[in-house]
Amino acid sequence: MRTYVVKILGLVCFFISYMAASQTCLPDFDADLTVDEFVDNADGTVTDESLGLVWMRCSLGQIWENETCTGDANELTWQQALQAAHGYEYAGQLGWRVPNIKELASLTERSCVRPAINELFFPNTYSDDYWTSTPSIVDPKRAWVIAFFNSSNSLKDKNLFVFTRLVKTAD
């Protein structure tokens, strides 16, 4: 009897963790309707033509291969993220930077959570905080982050380790 209960509890825990780890969207959300938002550049980047921005499809540290982001993303302090972006070359391009809060917020998909982003264009995005280049104007020790768990934003201590996605202005 005890073994049976342990097995049932194990299955319940598995399904709860699976459900918590997968993206959930409102019933009327249709990812295909948002395809026009970005142009796939076929090199691990997408262009948001309306904003004139080119985005890395993967988080910093992940690798774009076989049409998805693989590997583990890097967690960096705010200063490390800014330094990593400086001179960074990706897809044969320079000019990458940490996005400001408005730019990064433009990637959020408010119809979805865990992660709150269009996974068609940004697969395997962590449901966690991502740095922006926008510092706090009231506390020099903090900077703004966007939480791709639920599209929220908040101030975080610059010494915390947080994920990063880079952007550049389209040529």
N, C-alpha and C positions, 0 to 999 in steps of 0.2 A: 504494500500500500504506500509506504513511504517513497519508494522509488518512482511509483506512478505519479505522485504529487510533485516530486522534483522535476520529472520530465515535463509535466503540464506547465509548471512554473517557468521552466526553461523555454518552452515554446511561446508562452505569453510574452516573456521578456524579449525574445527574438523579434516577434511581430511588432511590439511597441517600439523597439529601437529601429526597425526597418521603416516604420511609418514616420518616426521622428526625423529620420535621415533623408527622406525623399521630399521633393518639392510638392507643395500643395497650392493649387490655384482655384480661384472662384470658378463655379461651373460655367459661366459664360465667357471665360477667358479662352481665346483662340490664338495660339502662338503663330499660326500661319498669317493672321491679320497684321501682325507686327513685323513681318518680313521686310516690308518697305522701309523700315526705320534704318536699316544698315545695309551696306554693300560689302559682300564678302570679297576680300582682296586676294583670296587663295594663297595667303602666305602666313596665316596665323594672326592676321589683323582684320578689322572691319572698319569701314568709314561711315560715320554719321554725317551725311551730306548736309543735313539741315543745320547742324552746328559747326560744320567744318572741322571735325575732329577724327583722328585715326586712333583706334583703341587696340591694345594688345588683347587678344581673346582669352589669354590665360593670365592667371595671377603671377606675379614676379616669383620666379623659381620653378614654375611648372614648364613643361615642354609641350609644344603643339606638334602632335603626331597622330596620323590616322584619323584626322578630323575631330580630335578631342584634345583636351588638356590632360596631361599625365604627370605623375610625380607629385611631390609635396611642394607646396608654396612656402616661400620664406616668410618668417615673421621677423619684422625689423622694428627698431625704434624709429621715431619720426625723422631724426637726423640721418640715420642709416638709410632710410627710404629715399630721402632727398639726395643723398650722396650716391646711392646706387643708380638713380635715374640720370645723374650728371654724366654725360658722355656715353650713355648706354646705347648699344647698337643692337637692333632687332629687325629681322626681315630686311636686312640691307639698308636700314634707315637710322639716322641719328635724329636728335631733337626730342627724345622722349623725356617726359617729366611726370611728376606726381600731379594728378588733377586737382583743381580747386573744388570746393564743396559743391558748387552749382554743376560743374561738369560731371563729377562722380554721381551726384544725385540724379542726373539725367539717365543713368543706366538702370535705375531701380524700376522694377515692375511691381507696382502696387497691387496688382491682382493676384500676386503669388507671394508665398513665404517659404523659407528654408530651401533654397535661397530666393530672395526677392529680386530676381534678374531673369532676363530671357535666356534660358539654358540652350536654346537653339544656337545663339551666337556666342554665349559665354558659358560653355559646359564646365562642369566640375568646379564651379565657384563655391568657395566656402561660405557657409551661412554664419558669417562672423563680421567683425569690424574691419574696415579698410581705411587706410590713411588718406586724407586730403592734404593739400599743401597749405590749407587755410589755417593760420594760427588763431588762437583766441585773442580777442582785443582787450580782454580784462585780466587774463592770467597768462603771462609769458611762458609758463611751464606746461601749457596744454594746447592741443590742436584738435580740429574737428575730424571726426570719423563718420563714415556711413556704415550702418549695420545692414548687411545683406541677409540678415535673418528676417527682417520685417520692414525694411526701407526707412528705418529711423536714423536720426543723426544725434550725435552727442559730442561732448568734449572729453578727451582722454589725455592723461599725462603723457608727455612726449617720450618718456623713458620706457613706456610699455611696449611690448612686442605685438605688432599688428600686421595684417596682410596688406599688400600693395598691388594695384593694377596701374600700369602706365598708359599715358596718352600723349599724343603730339598733335600739333596743328597741321591740318591737311595742306599739302603743297599746292 
